[in-house]
Amino acid sequence: MLEKLFQLQAHNTTVRTELLAGLTTFLTMAYILFVNPSLLSEAGMDRGAVFVATCLAAAIGSAIMGLVANYPIALAPGMGLNAFFTYTVVLTMGYTWQVALGAVFLSGAIFFALSIFKIREWIINSIPLPLRSGIAAGIGLFLAIIALKNAGIVVDHPATLVTLGDLSSGGALLACLGFFVIAGLYYRQVTGAVMIGILLVTVLSIVLGLSKLDGVVSMPPSLMPTLMQLDIAGALDIGLISVIFAFLFVDLFDTSGTLVGVAQKADLLDKDGKMPRVGRALLADSTATMAGAALGTSTTTSYIESAAGISAGGRTGLTALTVAALFLLSLFFAPLAGAVPAFATAPALLFVAVLMTSSLARIDWDDLSVAAPVVVAALAMPLTFSIANGIAFGFIAWTAIKLLAGQWRQLNPALWILSALFVVKLAYFSA
């Protein structure tokens, strides 16, 4: 049955290899089980319900990817967009988390339609690669400032906006230790480095009396506080157009980049360098986003951590299906997730920020018509506390600078249209 479903022999792999690859991928991305409930609970959502929604969304997305697309790519709620969901849409713009879930659902529905009608390629090809790299780096910087804030390393100041916090506090010291451990273990290619860092800080915080553990294993918490609580009608408010756009585009860029990168590493591209069954993979991603919103979590997307499983030999959907099964098993470890303090997940956020900011290395810094808008996009996200604003400033700056530099021929219709819409949005519908 497994051979018929996943074509193991054709991909030169075995059941044992696929299972081990799935375990490897799961261990590298399981930190989301601690980080996602921590972030979304700050938006007023029930932490236990978000934990269950995270497990189920990851399991559903990974299972669809494995069974329908037959790719060794796992899915889970994405980093960056969960922070955008909480800190920008809910805490800054003032929308309820129910409306924010509605916006996530609508972005998933649009992504689904784009995949069905094959418009995705036109959109991706219309956005310059350096601008996409700048957006990725901006999300990284956005995560970094949230991580430093949650750790108490950076605090607000009435004169300078931000300043150094109390580094003698237990939380700040443990967060620093966690980040050093994660970075060191990751460099040494230790599987599950991020999760080890989170668990180490959590254990130390319990020993030092900074947090409390009420058990490790239990029956899953109730999903009812978030199940089908999304407000789609409220998300249709015109002020949320840029938010839906941000959810959509970041998911689109993230998924496309992950799929191509992982497929190349696994040698799954055809002779023309294209990815077979890419439509099915995109449908899996968009379906998982809609399902996740209905369950009660932010955008679900393909994880670049899937490359760890590929390095372990994963080549088929059985790897993704294994990840799905492990996420379902995780449902019974809710007490452990509930004991993880914010300063224990902060090192994970900061480490992911490092990985995302590295995309700036691909920028041609000698070409100011490229470098300037990229820096604008990257800096606008943390400084305005909004991914949507960063995308808007990036598009506007790219178009304006290219035009004034006499390089207007490099501008395509999509850039003109999107830049004009962002100008209108910032002028009339700013939060």
C-alpha positions in Angstrom: 0.0 0.0 0.0 2.8 2.4 0.9 4.6 1.6 -2.3 1.5 2.3 -4.3 0.8 5.6 -2.5 4.3 7.1 -2.4 6.3 5.2 -5.1 9.2 4.5 -2.7 11.2 2.5 -5.1 11.0 5.1 -7.9 12.3 7.7 -5.4 15.1 5.3 -4.3 14.0 5.3 -0.6 12.6 2.9 2.0 9.9 3.1 4.7 12.5 3.2 7.5 14.3 6.1 5.8 11.1 8.0 5.3 10.1 7.5 8.9 13.4 8.7 10.2 13.3 11.7 7.9 9.9 12.6 9.2 11.1 12.4 12.8 14.1 14.7 11.9 11.8 17.3 10.2 9.4 17.2 13.2 12.2 17.8 15.7 13.5 20.8 13.8 10.1 22.5 13.6 8.4 21.4 16.8 9.4 24.7 18.4 6.2 26.1 16.8 4.2 24.1 19.4 5.6 26.4 22.1 6.0 29.7 20.1 2.6 29.9 18.4 0.4 29.5 21.5 2.7 32.0 23.3 2.3 34.6 20.6 -1.4 34.2 19.8 -2.4 34.1 23.5 -1.2 37.7 23.7 -4.0 38.6 21.2 -6.5 37.3 23.8 -6.9 33.8 22.4 -7.1 30.7 24.7 -3.6 29.3 24.9 -4.7 25.7 25.2 -7.1 26.0 22.2 -4.3 27.6 20.1 -2.0 24.7 21.0 -4.6 22.2 19.8 -5.2 24.3 16.7 -1.5 24.4 16.0 -1.1 20.7 16.2 -4.2 20.0 14.0 -3.4 22.6 11.4 0.2 21.2 11.1 -1.1 17.7 10.9 -3.8 18.5 8.3 -1.4 20.5 6.1 1.4 18.0 6.3 -1.0 15.1 5.6 -2.5 16.8 2.5 1.0 17.6 1.2 2.1 14.0 1.7 -1.0 12.3 0.4 -2.0 14.6 -2.5 1.3 16.1 -3.7 3.7 13.3 -2.5 6.4 15.7 -1.3 8.5 15.4 1.9 7.5 18.9 2.9 5.8 19.6 6.3 3.5 22.5 7.1 2.7 24.4 10.3 1.6 27.9 11.3 4.3 30.2 9.9 6.7 32.4 11.9 6.4 36.1 11.3 2.8 36.1 10.3 1.8 34.8 13.8 3.6 37.9 15.2 2.0 40.2 12.6 -1.4 38.6 13.6 -1.0 39.5 17.2 1.1 42.6 17.5 -0.1 44.5 14.4 -3.6 43.4 13.4 -4.9 42.9 17.0 -2.8 44.9 19.4 -1.9 47.9 17.1 -4.8 48.1 14.6 -7.4 47.2 17.3 -9.2 44.4 15.4 -10.5 41.4 17.3 -8.6 38.1 16.9 -11.8 36.7 15.4 -11.6 39.3 12.6 -7.9 38.6 12.2 -8.7 34.9 11.7 -11.2 35.9 9.1 -8.5 37.8 7.3 -6.3 34.7 7.4 -9.1 32.6 6.0 -9.7 35.1 3.1 -6.0 35.2 2.3 -6.0 31.3 2.1 -9.1 31.4 -0.1 -7.4 33.9 -2.5 -4.3 31.8 -2.5 -6.4 28.7 -3.4 -8.0 30.6 -6.3 -4.6 31.8 -7.5 -3.4 28.2 -7.5 -6.4 26.9 -9.3 -6.2 29.5 -12.1 -2.4 29.4 -12.2 -2.0 33.2 -11.6 0.7 32.5 -9.0 3.5 32.4 -11.5 2.6 35.9 -12.9 2.5 37.4 -9.5 5.8 35.9 -8.3 7.5 36.8 -11.6 6.2 40.4 -11.3 7.9 41.0 -7.9 11.6 41.7 -8.2 13.7 39.1 -6.3 15.7 41.7 -4.3 12.4 43.2 -3.0 11.2 39.8 -2.0 14.6 39.3 -0.1 14.1 42.7 1.6 10.6 41.6 2.7 11.9 38.4 4.2 14.7 40.3 6.0 12.1 42.8 7.3 10.1 40.0 8.8 13.2 38.7 10.4 13.9 42.1 12.0 10.2 42.3 13.1 10.6 39.0 14.9 13.9 40.2 16.4 12.4 43.2 18.1 9.5 41.1 19.4 12.0 38.5 20.7 14.1 41.2 22.5 11.0 42.8 23.9 9.6 39.4 25.2 13.0 38.7 26.8 13.0 42.0 28.6 16.3 42.9 26.8 14.7 45.9 25.0 12.0 48.0 26.7 10.2 51.2 25.8 11.4 54.7 26.7 9.5 58.0 26.4 12.5 59.9 24.9 14.2 57.3 22.7 11.3 54.9 22.0 13.4 51.9 23.0 16.3 51.3 25.4 18.2 48.5 27.2 16.2 46.6 29.7 17.3 45.0 33.0 20.0 42.5 32.0 20.3 41.3 35.6 16.8 39.8 35.5 16.4 36.0 35.3 14.3 36.1 32.1 16.8 38.2 30.2 19.8 36.1 31.2 18.1 32.8 30.4 16.9 34.2 27.0 20.5 35.1 26.2 21.7 31.6 27.2 18.9 30.0 25.1 20.0 32.0 22.0 23.6 31.1 22.5 22.8 27.4 22.9 20.5 27.3 19.8 23.0 29.1 17.6 25.9 26.8 18.8 23.9 23.6 18.4 22.6 24.6 15.0 26.1 25.3 13.8 27.1 21.9 15.0 24.1 20.5 13.0 22.4 19.1 16.0 18.8 18.0 15.1 16.2 19.9 17.1 18.6 22.7 18.2 15.8 25.2 18.5 13.6 22.9 20.6 16.5 21.9 22.8 17.2 25.6 23.5 13.5 26.3 24.4 13.3 23.2 26.7 16.6 24.0 28.4 15.5 27.5 29.3 12.1 26.2 30.4 13.6 23.6 32.7 16.0 26.2 34.2 13.1 28.7 34.7 11.2 26.0 36.6 14.2 25.1 38.7 14.8 28.8 39.5 11.1 29.3 40.3 10.5 31.7 37.4 7.8 29.4 35.9 5.6 26.5 37.0 5.1 23.0 35.5 1.7 21.4 36.1 2.5 18.1 34.4 3.9 16.9 31.1 1.2 14.6 29.6 -2.6 15.1 29.7 -5.7 14.8 27.5 -5.8 17.7 24.9 -7.3 21.0 26.0 -10.7 22.0 24.5 -10.6 23.5 21.0 -14.0 25.1 21.4 -12.7 28.6 22.5 -11.3 29.1 19.0 -13.1 26.6 16.7 -15.0 28.3 14.0 -14.7 31.7 15.8 -13.4 33.5 12.7 -15.3 36.6 11.6 -15.1 36.7 7.8 -17.7 39.5 7.5 -15.6 41.7 9.8 -12.5 40.9 7.8 -14.1 42.4 4.7 -13.6 45.9 6.2 -11.7 48.1 3.7 -9.0 48.9 6.3 -8.0 45.2 6.3 -7.3 45.0 2.6 -3.6 45.5 3.1 -3.6 43.0 6.0 -5.2 40.3 3.8 -2.7 41.3 1.1 0.2 40.9 3.6 -1.0 37.5 4.8 -1.4 36.4 1.2 1.9 37.7 -0.3 4.1 36.6 2.6 2.6 33.1 2.4 2.9 33.1 -1.4 6.6 34.1 -1.3 7.4 31.9 1.6 5.7 28.8 0.1 7.2 29.3 -3.4 10.7 29.8 -2.0 10.4 26.8 0.3 9.0 24.5 -2.4 11.7 25.3 -4.9 14.5 25.2 -2.4 13.5 21.9 -0.8 12.8 20.3 -4.2 16.2 21.3 -5.4 17.9 19.8 -2.3 15.9 16.6 -2.8 16.6 16.5 -6.6 12.9 16.4 -7.3 12.9 18.9 -10.2 12.3 17.7 -13.7 14.7 18.0 -16.7 13.5 21.6 -17.3 14.2 22.6 -13.7 10.5 22.8 -12.9 8.7 21.2 -9.9 6.2 18.5 -10.9 2.8 18.6 -9.1 3.5 22.1 -7.9 -0.2 22.9 -8.2 -1.1 20.2 -5.7 1.6 21.4 -3.3 0.2 25.0 -3.5 -3.4 23.6 -3.0 -2.2 21.8 0.1 -0.7 25.0 1.5 -3.8 27.2 0.8 -6.2 24.5 2.1 -4.2 24.2 5.3 -4.3 28.0 5.8 -8.1 27.9 5.5 -8.4 24.9 7.8 -6.1 26.5 10.3 -8.1 29.7 10.4 -11.3 27.7 11.1 -9.5 25.8 13.9 -8.0 29.0 15.4 -4.5 29.7 14.3 -2.7 32.1 12.0 -1.4 31.3 8.5 -0.2 27.7 7.9 2.6 27.4 5.5 5.4 25.1 4.1 8.4 24.9 6.4 12.0 25.3 5.2 12.9 23.0 8.1 11.7 20.2 5.8 15.2 20.4 4.3 16.5 18.7 7.5 14.3 15.6 6.7 15.5 15.7 3.1 19.1 15.6 4.3 18.1 12.5 6.3 16.9 10.9 3.1 13.3 11.8 2.9 12.0 11.9 -0.7 8.3 11.2 -0.6 5.0 12.2 1.0 5.6 9.4 3.7 8.0 11.8 5.3 5.3 14.5 5.5 2.7 12.0 6.7 5.1 11.0 9.5 5.4 14.6 10.6 1.5 14.8 10.6 1.3 11.8 12.9 3.9 13.2 15.3 1.9 16.5 15.5 -1.2 14.6 16.4 0.8 12.7 19.1 1.9 16.1 20.4 -1.7 16.9 21.4 -1.1 15.1 24.6 1.8 17.3 25.7 -0.2 20.5 26.3 0.9 20.9 30.0 4.6 21.1 28.8 3.7 23.7 26.2 1.8 25.7 28.8 4.9 25.8 31.1 7.1 27.6 28.5 7.5 31.3 29.4 7.8 34.1 26.9 11.5 34.5 27.6 12.0 30.8 26.6 10.5 31.3 23.2 12.3 34.6 22.6 15.6 32.8 21.7 13.7 30.8 19.0 12.2 34.0 17.6 15.6 35.7 17.6 17.3 32.7 15.9 14.6 32.6 13.2 15.2 36.3 12.7 18.9 35.6 12.1 18.0 33.0 9.4 15.5 35.3 7.7 17.8 38.4 7.8 20.5 36.5 5.9 18.5 37.0 2.7 20.1 40.5 2.6 23.3 38.8 1.5 21.8 38.4 -2.0 21.3 42.2 -2.5 23.5 44.1 -5.0 24.5 46.9 -2.6 26.4 48.7 -5.4 23.1 49.5 -7.1 21.3 52.1 -5.0 18.1 51.8 -7.0 17.9 48.2 -5.6 19.5 48.7 -2.1 17.6 51.7 -1.0 14.0 50.3 -1.4 15.1 47.0 0.1 16.5 48.8 3.2 13.3 50.8 3.4 11.1 47.7 3.3 13.3 45.9 5.8 13.4 48.7 8.3 9.8 49.8 8.0 8.5 46.4 9.4 10.1 46.5 12.9 9.9 50.3 13.2 6.2 50.5 12.3 5.5 47.1 13.9 3.8 46.0 10.8 4.7 43.6 7.9 1.9 45.2 5.8 3.5 48.7 6.2 6.9 47.3 5.3 5.6 45.7 2.1 3.8 49.0 1.2 6.8 51.2 1.7 9.0 48.7 -0.2 6.8 48.7 -3.3 6.4 52.5 -3.3 10.1 53.1 -2.8 11.1 50.6 -5.5 8.7 52.2 -8.1 9.6 55.8 -7.2 13.4 55.3 -7.1 13.5 53.2 -10.3 11.4 55.9 -12.0 13.6 58.8 -10.8 16.7 56.9 -11.6 15.6 56.6 -15.3 15.0 52.8 -15.0 11.3 53.0 -15.6 11.6 50.2 -18.2 12.3 47.8 -15.3 8.8 48.5 -13.9 6.1 46.1 -14.9 2.3 46.7 -14.7 2.0 44.8 -11.4 4.5 47.1 -9.7 2.7 50.3 -11.0 -0.7 49.1 -9.9 0.4 47.8 -6.4 2.4 50.9 -5.7 -0.5 53.1 -6.5 -2.9 51.1 -4.3 -0.4 51.2 -1.4 -0.1 55.0 -1.8 -3.9 55.3 -1.5 -4.0 52.9 1.4 -1.3 54.8 3.4 -2.9 58.1 2.6 -6.5 57.3 3.4 -6.7 54.0 5.4 -3.7 54.1 7.7 -4.4 52.5 11.1 
